[in-house]
Structure formats: structure tokens, C-alpha cells
Amino acid sequence: MAKLALTDRAAAAPPAAFADGAGRPHTLAELRGKVVLVNLWANWCAPCKLEIPSLAKLQTAYATAPVAVVAVSLGKGDDETAGRAFIARNPPLIFYSDPTYQLPYAFRPPIEDLPTTIIFDRRGRERATLAGGADWSSAQARAVVDSLLAEK
């Protein structure tokens, strides 16, 4: 969590869409009211795959709280198929994908490194970014989420 960069911009979530496992489009605006951790990852990215189980543990820890971990796989074809299978082995995460690679470029500045996690508060404002892998099941990660849950 040492690489977590807090932001004072409080930018709104970008309107770019991503798809669920059934191909239905979603936007981050749908998750307003929850603390949201958007993780951009790819199946071919080894640090990404190391990080995903800790994101699943974080989602499990907040199963009854207004927290959503949204792991968005970047890739298409075989990468998307393999990413879907990988997420299925890491419940309770839900498979989301962006085969068009539009979501990383919708952020300001654009997301250039994978994995990257962007954290939004319950009002839908960007509050922090972490480029690179992290242990999201750690006490430090939970402290970040807890502080955002405590805000009105």
C-alpha cells in the first residue's frame, strides 16, 4: 500500500462502459453509493494475476458492506476467455471486461500500467490510485476502505 497515491482532484468516474460476463454494458456511475475499487488487469500480466486473489479476499471481507471490487480484464479473444476462467477461480469476484481498451484511456491521466487500482468514494469521486500490485487483503488496505466507508 506504500504506492497508494491519494488524490485531491476528486474527479468523477469516467463514463466509459465495460461489459459483464454476459456482455451487458455497465458504467461506474451504476455503483454510486458504494466504495468502489476498480482494478484494471490483464490475463497475460503476471503481477495482475498475483493480485487478484487478494482483491477477492477484500470483497469477501466486505460482503455485507457497500463495497464493490470491480476487476476489469483488458483483452479479447483467448485473453478474454482465459481471464474469465481465472476470475471464476477467485470468487466472489465477477468477471468484467473491456476488450476495446477504452476504460484505461477514459481516466485522467490515462492508466498506463497494469495492474492499476482506482478507488472511488460513495459519492463517485476518485480518491486514490495504486499503480502496480498490492496486497488488498492487508490491514492497510482495509483501513483505506474503512476510512471511505466512514465518510458521509
Secondary structure as the mmCIF struct_conf table of DSSP 4:
data_model
#
loop_
_struct_conf.conf_type_id
_struct_conf.id
_struct_conf.beg_label_comp_id
_struct_conf.beg_label_asym_id
_struct_conf.beg_label_seq_id
_struct_conf.end_label_comp_id
_struct_conf.end_label_asym_id
_struct_conf.end_label_seq_id
TURN_TY1_P TURN_TY1_P1 ALA A 2 LYS A 3
STRN STRN1 ALA A 5 LEU A 6
BEND BEND1 ASP A 8 ARG A 9
HELX_LH_PP_P HELX_LH_PP_P1 ALA A 11 ALA A 11
STRN STRN2 ALA A 12 ALA A 12
HELX_LH_PP_P HELX_LH_PP_P2 ALA A 13 PRO A 14
STRN STRN3 PHE A 18 ASP A 20
TURN_TY1_P TURN_TY1_P2 GLY A 21 ALA A 22
BEND BEND2 GLY A 23 GLY A 23
STRN STRN4 PRO A 25 HIS A 26
HELX_RH_3T_P HELX_RH_3T_P1 LEU A 28 LEU A 31
TURN_TY1_P TURN_TY1_P3 ARG A 32 GLY A 33
BEND BEND3 LYS A 34 LYS A 34
STRN STRN5 VAL A 35 TRP A 41
TURN_TY1_P TURN_TY1_P4 ASN A 43 TRP A 44
HELX_RH_AL_P HELX_RH_AL_P1 ALA A 46 ALA A 61
TURN_TY1_P TURN_TY1_P5 TYR A 62 THR A 64
BEND BEND4 ALA A 65 PRO A 66
STRN STRN6 VAL A 67 SER A 73
TURN_TY1_P TURN_TY1_P6 GLY A 77 GLY A 77
HELX_RH_AL_P HELX_RH_AL_P2 ASP A 78 ALA A 88
TURN_TY1_P TURN_TY1_P7 ARG A 89 ARG A 89
BEND BEND5 ASN A 90 ASN A 90
TURN_TY1_P TURN_TY1_P8 PRO A 91 PRO A 92
STRN STRN7 TYR A 96 SER A 97
TURN_TY1_P TURN_TY1_P9 PRO A 99 THR A 100
HELX_RH_AL_P HELX_RH_AL_P3 LEU A 103 ALA A 106
BEND BEND6 PHE A 107 PRO A 109
HELX_LH_PP_P HELX_LH_PP_P3 PRO A 110 ILE A 111
BEND BEND7 ASP A 113 PRO A 115
STRN STRN8 THR A 116 PHE A 120
TURN_TY1_P TURN_TY1_P10 ARG A 122 ARG A 123
BEND BEND8 GLY A 124 GLY A 124
STRN STRN9 ARG A 125 ARG A 125
STRN STRN10 GLU A 126 ALA A 131
BEND BEND9 GLY A 132 GLY A 132
TURN_TY1_P TURN_TY1_P11 TRP A 136 SER A 137
BEND BEND10 SER A 138 SER A 138
HELX_RH_AL_P HELX_RH_AL_P4 ALA A 139 ALA A 150
#
